[in-house]
């Protein structure tokens, strides 16, 4: 059984990854109206979710380790997160958030399940590729807007 502190890290970064990928998915779906990239983002979000749920034994261990009321980072909002310059900035910020969270999941899961760590690494590299494709699509959309 993994240390509760590790489970909290996994749970927080699982949420962070899913949330960030959902933002990017919605931008590509509703703003860029790009069905293909939106579906690829959705598929990646669901794959990460299943992997995280499996790692946390279908979520129950993660939920029991969650302590949002006492989380020391709960009320933190750096100035860089307080504003966005435009849609492209929102897209890039959320890709970076997902990539960073996947890196944390990759490293921390080595202490729990080495095969999960390898899966998180593969996911992180897929997200790098998705970022490139989505930024190019967004730039095209902005140029044509």
C-alpha atoms as an extended CHARMM CRD file, in Angstrom:
* protein
*
       145  EXT
         1         1  UNK       CA              0.0000000000        0.0000000000        0.0000000000  PROA      1               0.0000000000
         2         2  UNK       CA              1.3170000000        3.4080000000       -0.9750000000  PROA      2               0.0000000000
         3         3  UNK       CA              1.9230000000        6.1700000000        1.5290000000  PROA      3               0.0000000000
         4         4  UNK       CA             -1.0880000000        8.5140000000        1.7910000000  PROA      4               0.0000000000
         5         5  UNK       CA              1.1260000000       11.4640000000        0.8980000000  PROA      5               0.0000000000
         6         6  UNK       CA              2.0370000000        9.8140000000       -2.4120000000  PROA      6               0.0000000000
         7         7  UNK       CA             -1.6300000000        9.1470000000       -3.0700000000  PROA      7               0.0000000000
         8         8  UNK       CA             -2.4030000000       12.8320000000       -2.4740000000  PROA      8               0.0000000000
         9         9  UNK       CA              0.2500000000       13.7920000000       -5.0200000000  PROA      9               0.0000000000
        10        10  UNK       CA             -1.1420000000       11.3000000000       -7.5290000000  PROA      10              0.0000000000
        11        11  UNK       CA             -4.7250000000       12.4160000000       -6.9160000000  PROA      11              0.0000000000
        12        12  UNK       CA             -3.8990000000       16.1290000000       -7.2460000000  PROA      12              0.0000000000
        13        13  UNK       CA             -1.9380000000       15.6320000000      -10.4520000000  PROA      13              0.0000000000
        14        14  UNK       CA             -4.5500000000       13.3020000000      -11.9040000000  PROA      14              0.0000000000
        15        15  UNK       CA             -7.1220000000       16.0560000000      -11.3910000000  PROA      15              0.0000000000
        16        16  UNK       CA             -4.7710000000       18.7090000000      -12.7560000000  PROA      16              0.0000000000
        17        17  UNK       CA             -4.0860000000       16.6790000000      -15.9020000000  PROA      17              0.0000000000
        18        18  UNK       CA             -7.7490000000       15.8900000000      -16.5930000000  PROA      18              0.0000000000
        19        19  UNK       CA             -8.8360000000       19.4910000000      -15.9670000000  PROA      19              0.0000000000
        20        20  UNK       CA             -6.1460000000       20.9440000000      -18.2360000000  PROA      20              0.0000000000
        21        21  UNK       CA             -6.8760000000       18.4650000000      -21.0180000000  PROA      21              0.0000000000
        22        22  UNK       CA            -10.5970000000       19.2590000000      -20.6960000000  PROA      22              0.0000000000
        23        23  UNK       CA             -9.9210000000       22.9690000000      -21.1940000000  PROA      23              0.0000000000
        24        24  UNK       CA             -7.8440000000       22.2620000000      -24.3080000000  PROA      24              0.0000000000
        25        25  UNK       CA            -10.4600000000       19.8210000000      -25.5890000000  PROA      25              0.0000000000
        26        26  UNK       CA            -13.2440000000       22.3840000000      -25.2070000000  PROA      26              0.0000000000
        27        27  UNK       CA            -11.1980000000       25.1040000000      -26.9070000000  PROA      27              0.0000000000
        28        28  UNK       CA            -10.5870000000       22.8660000000      -29.9010000000  PROA      28              0.0000000000
        29        29  UNK       CA            -14.1770000000       21.6560000000      -29.9520000000  PROA      29              0.0000000000
        30        30  UNK       CA            -16.0890000000       24.8940000000      -29.4470000000  PROA      30              0.0000000000
        31        31  UNK       CA            -13.6930000000       27.6990000000      -30.3590000000  PROA      31              0.0000000000
        32        32  UNK       CA            -11.6800000000       26.1270000000      -33.1810000000  PROA      32              0.0000000000
        33        33  UNK       CA            -14.4470000000       23.6930000000      -34.1290000000  PROA      33              0.0000000000
        34        34  UNK       CA            -11.8340000000       21.0250000000      -34.7840000000  PROA      34              0.0000000000
        35        35  UNK       CA            -13.5740000000       17.6990000000      -34.2720000000  PROA      35              0.0000000000
        36        36  UNK       CA            -10.5000000000       15.5560000000      -34.9360000000  PROA      36              0.0000000000
        37        37  UNK       CA             -8.1950000000       17.2570000000      -32.4360000000  PROA      37              0.0000000000
        38        38  UNK       CA            -11.0110000000       17.5320000000      -29.9120000000  PROA      38              0.0000000000
        39        39  UNK       CA            -11.5770000000       13.7650000000      -30.1200000000  PROA      39              0.0000000000
        40        40  UNK       CA             -7.8380000000       13.0790000000      -29.7510000000  PROA      40              0.0000000000
        41        41  UNK       CA             -7.7120000000       15.2650000000      -26.6330000000  PROA      41              0.0000000000
        42        42  UNK       CA            -10.7970000000       13.5620000000      -25.2070000000  PROA      42              0.0000000000
        43        43  UNK       CA             -9.2770000000       10.1310000000      -25.8450000000  PROA      43              0.0000000000
        44        44  UNK       CA             -6.0410000000       11.1670000000      -24.1000000000  PROA      44              0.0000000000
        45        45  UNK       CA             -7.9690000000       12.6260000000      -21.1460000000  PROA      45              0.0000000000
        46        46  UNK       CA             -9.9030000000        9.3960000000      -20.7380000000  PROA      46              0.0000000000
        47        47  UNK       CA             -6.7550000000        7.2570000000      -21.0240000000  PROA      47              0.0000000000
        48        48  UNK       CA             -5.0230000000        9.2980000000      -18.3200000000  PROA      48              0.0000000000
        49        49  UNK       CA             -8.1520000000        9.0920000000      -16.1740000000  PROA      49              0.0000000000
        50        50  UNK       CA             -8.3060000000        5.3000000000      -16.4140000000  PROA      50              0.0000000000
        51        51  UNK       CA             -4.6100000000        4.9990000000      -15.6490000000  PROA      51              0.0000000000
        52        52  UNK       CA             -4.9480000000        7.2640000000      -12.6080000000  PROA      52              0.0000000000
        53        53  UNK       CA             -8.0630000000        5.4590000000      -11.3980000000  PROA      53              0.0000000000
        54        54  UNK       CA             -6.2860000000        2.1110000000      -11.7230000000  PROA      54              0.0000000000
        55        55  UNK       CA             -3.3050000000        3.4860000000       -9.8530000000  PROA      55              0.0000000000
        56        56  UNK       CA             -5.5570000000        4.7410000000       -7.0640000000  PROA      56              0.0000000000
        57        57  UNK       CA             -7.6540000000        1.5440000000       -7.1280000000  PROA      57              0.0000000000
        58        58  UNK       CA            -10.6160000000        3.0400000000       -8.9160000000  PROA      58              0.0000000000
        59        59  UNK       CA            -10.3530000000        6.3330000000       -7.1040000000  PROA      59              0.0000000000
        60        60  UNK       CA            -11.3340000000        5.3100000000       -3.5950000000  PROA      60              0.0000000000
        61        61  UNK       CA             -7.7820000000        5.4770000000       -2.2550000000  PROA      61              0.0000000000
        62        62  UNK       CA             -7.2270000000        8.8290000000       -3.9210000000  PROA      62              0.0000000000
        63        63  UNK       CA            -10.4330000000       10.2780000000       -2.5490000000  PROA      63              0.0000000000
        64        64  UNK       CA             -9.6370000000        9.0990000000        0.9460000000  PROA      64              0.0000000000
        65        65  UNK       CA             -6.2090000000       10.7640000000        0.7010000000  PROA      65              0.0000000000
        66        66  UNK       CA             -7.6790000000       14.0630000000       -0.5440000000  PROA      66              0.0000000000
        67        67  UNK       CA             -7.6250000000       16.9190000000        1.9790000000  PROA      67              0.0000000000
        68        68  UNK       CA             -8.6790000000       19.9920000000        0.0190000000  PROA      68              0.0000000000
        69        69  UNK       CA             -9.7280000000       21.9910000000        3.0890000000  PROA      69              0.0000000000
        70        70  UNK       CA             -6.1850000000       21.9040000000        4.5170000000  PROA      70              0.0000000000
        71        71  UNK       CA             -4.2120000000       21.9330000000        1.2510000000  PROA      71              0.0000000000
        72        72  UNK       CA             -1.4930000000       24.5960000000        1.6720000000  PROA      72              0.0000000000
        73        73  UNK       CA             -1.7210000000       25.4970000000       -2.0430000000  PROA      73              0.0000000000
        74        74  UNK       CA             -5.5000000000       25.8340000000       -2.1170000000  PROA      74              0.0000000000
        75        75  UNK       CA             -5.6760000000       29.6300000000       -2.1040000000  PROA      75              0.0000000000
        76        76  UNK       CA             -2.5070000000       30.2330000000       -4.1020000000  PROA      76              0.0000000000
        77        77  UNK       CA             -2.8440000000       32.0390000000       -7.4270000000  PROA      77              0.0000000000
        78        78  UNK       CA              0.3270000000       33.3750000000       -8.9650000000  PROA      78              0.0000000000
        79        79  UNK       CA              0.0090000000       36.5380000000      -11.0400000000  PROA      79              0.0000000000
        80        80  UNK       CA              0.7360000000       34.4810000000      -14.1600000000  PROA      80              0.0000000000
        81        81  UNK       CA             -2.5170000000       32.5540000000      -13.5830000000  PROA      81              0.0000000000
        82        82  UNK       CA             -4.6800000000       35.5910000000      -12.8300000000  PROA      82              0.0000000000
        83        83  UNK       CA             -4.9520000000       36.7930000000      -16.4250000000  PROA      83              0.0000000000
        84        84  UNK       CA             -4.7150000000       35.4450000000      -19.9580000000  PROA      84              0.0000000000
        85        85  UNK       CA             -3.8810000000       37.4570000000      -23.0770000000  PROA      85              0.0000000000
        86        86  UNK       CA             -6.1610000000       35.4860000000      -25.3690000000  PROA      86              0.0000000000
        87        87  UNK       CA             -7.4280000000       32.0860000000      -26.4210000000  PROA      87              0.0000000000
        88        88  UNK       CA             -3.9980000000       30.8870000000      -27.5580000000  PROA      88              0.0000000000
        89        89  UNK       CA             -2.5800000000       31.7890000000      -24.1410000000  PROA      89              0.0000000000
        90        90  UNK       CA             -5.3000000000       29.7360000000      -22.4330000000  PROA      90              0.0000000000
        91        91  UNK       CA             -4.5320000000       26.8080000000      -24.7320000000  PROA      91              0.0000000000
        92        92  UNK       CA             -0.7740000000       26.8860000000      -24.1630000000  PROA      92              0.0000000000
        93        93  UNK       CA             -1.1060000000       27.4220000000      -20.3990000000  PROA      93              0.0000000000
        94        94  UNK       CA             -3.3080000000       24.3690000000      -20.0770000000  PROA      94              0.0000000000
        95        95  UNK       CA             -1.0500000000       22.1920000000      -22.2000000000  PROA      95              0.0000000000
        96        96  UNK       CA              1.8760000000       23.1740000000      -19.9730000000  PROA      96              0.0000000000
        97        97  UNK       CA             -0.1740000000       22.3680000000      -16.8790000000  PROA      97              0.0000000000
        98        98  UNK       CA             -1.0470000000       18.9240000000      -18.2600000000  PROA      98              0.0000000000
        99        99  UNK       CA              2.5550000000       18.1890000000      -19.2580000000  PROA      99              0.0000000000
       100       100  UNK       CA              3.9080000000       19.1910000000      -15.8560000000  PROA      100             0.0000000000
       101       101  UNK       CA              1.2990000000       17.1110000000      -14.0430000000  PROA      101             0.0000000000
       102       102  UNK       CA              2.0380000000       14.1040000000      -16.2510000000  PROA      102             0.0000000000
       103       103  UNK       CA              5.7310000000       14.4390000000      -15.3980000000  PROA      103             0.0000000000
       104       104  UNK       CA              4.8790000000       14.4150000000      -11.6820000000  PROA      104             0.0000000000
       105       105  UNK       CA              2.6660000000       11.3420000000      -12.2140000000  PROA      105             0.0000000000
       106       106  UNK       CA              5.4470000000        9.6400000000      -14.1480000000  PROA      106             0.0000000000
       107       107  UNK       CA              8.0000000000       10.2220000000      -11.3900000000  PROA      107             0.0000000000
       108       108  UNK       CA              5.8240000000        9.5540000000       -8.3330000000  PROA      108             0.0000000000
       109       109  UNK       CA              4.1750000000        6.4560000000       -9.7930000000  PROA      109             0.0000000000
       110       110  UNK       CA              7.6330000000        4.8590000000      -10.0090000000  PROA      110             0.0000000000
       111       111  UNK       CA              7.2490000000        4.3770000000       -6.2630000000  PROA      111             0.0000000000
       112       112  UNK       CA              3.9110000000        2.6010000000       -6.6930000000  PROA      112             0.0000000000
       113       113  UNK       CA              3.8140000000        0.9230000000      -10.1160000000  PROA      113             0.0000000000
       114       114  UNK       CA              6.6710000000        1.0650000000      -12.6500000000  PROA      114             0.0000000000
       115       115  UNK       CA              4.4230000000        0.1110000000      -15.5780000000  PROA      115             0.0000000000
       116       116  UNK       CA              2.1060000000        3.0360000000      -14.7640000000  PROA      116             0.0000000000
       117       117  UNK       CA              5.1510000000        5.3190000000      -14.8160000000  PROA      117             0.0000000000
       118       118  UNK       CA              5.9960000000        4.1800000000      -18.3450000000  PROA      118             0.0000000000
       119       119  UNK       CA              2.3820000000        4.7690000000      -19.4060000000  PROA      119             0.0000000000
       120       120  UNK       CA              2.4360000000        8.3030000000      -17.9950000000  PROA      120             0.0000000000
       121       121  UNK       CA              5.6460000000        8.9740000000      -19.9090000000  PROA      121             0.0000000000
       122       122  UNK       CA              4.0480000000        7.8040000000      -23.1700000000  PROA      122             0.0000000000
       123       123  UNK       CA              1.0250000000        9.9870000000      -22.4230000000  PROA      123             0.0000000000
       124       124  UNK       CA              3.2410000000       13.0000000000      -21.7650000000  PROA      124             0.0000000000
       125       125  UNK       CA              4.8870000000       12.6070000000      -25.1720000000  PROA      125             0.0000000000
       126       126  UNK       CA              1.4840000000       12.2160000000      -26.8680000000  PROA      126             0.0000000000
       127       127  UNK       CA              0.4110000000       15.4610000000      -25.1760000000  PROA      127             0.0000000000
       128       128  UNK       CA              3.5500000000       17.1940000000      -26.5060000000  PROA      128             0.0000000000
       129       129  UNK       CA              2.4970000000       16.1560000000      -30.0130000000  PROA      129             0.0000000000
       130       130  UNK       CA             -1.1020000000       17.2090000000      -29.4060000000  PROA      130             0.0000000000
       131       131  UNK       CA              0.1050000000       20.5990000000      -28.1960000000  PROA      131             0.0000000000
       132       132  UNK       CA              2.0030000000       21.1430000000      -31.4200000000  PROA      132             0.0000000000
       133       133  UNK       CA             -0.9710000000       20.1370000000      -33.5740000000  PROA      133             0.0000000000
       134       134  UNK       CA             -3.4270000000       22.2120000000      -31.5460000000  PROA      134             0.0000000000
       135       135  UNK       CA             -1.2810000000       25.3540000000      -31.4860000000  PROA      135             0.0000000000
       136       136  UNK       CA             -0.8480000000       25.1450000000      -35.2620000000  PROA      136             0.0000000000
       137       137  UNK       CA             -4.6170000000       24.6730000000      -35.6870000000  PROA      137             0.0000000000
       138       138  UNK       CA             -5.3250000000       27.5600000000      -33.3170000000  PROA      138             0.0000000000
       139       139  UNK       CA             -2.8900000000       29.8430000000      -35.1700000000  PROA      139             0.0000000000
       140       140  UNK       CA             -4.6190000000       28.9760000000      -38.4550000000  PROA      140             0.0000000000
       141       141  UNK       CA             -7.9910000000       29.7280000000      -36.9090000000  PROA      141             0.0000000000
       142       142  UNK       CA             -6.7640000000       33.0560000000      -35.4950000000  PROA      142             0.0000000000
       143       143  UNK       CA             -5.2550000000       34.0340000000      -38.8590000000  PROA      143             0.0000000000
       144       144  UNK       CA             -8.5420000000       33.2860000000      -40.5940000000  PROA      144             0.0000000000
       145       145  UNK       CA            -10.7560000000       34.9060000000      -37.9450000000  PROA      145             0.0000000000
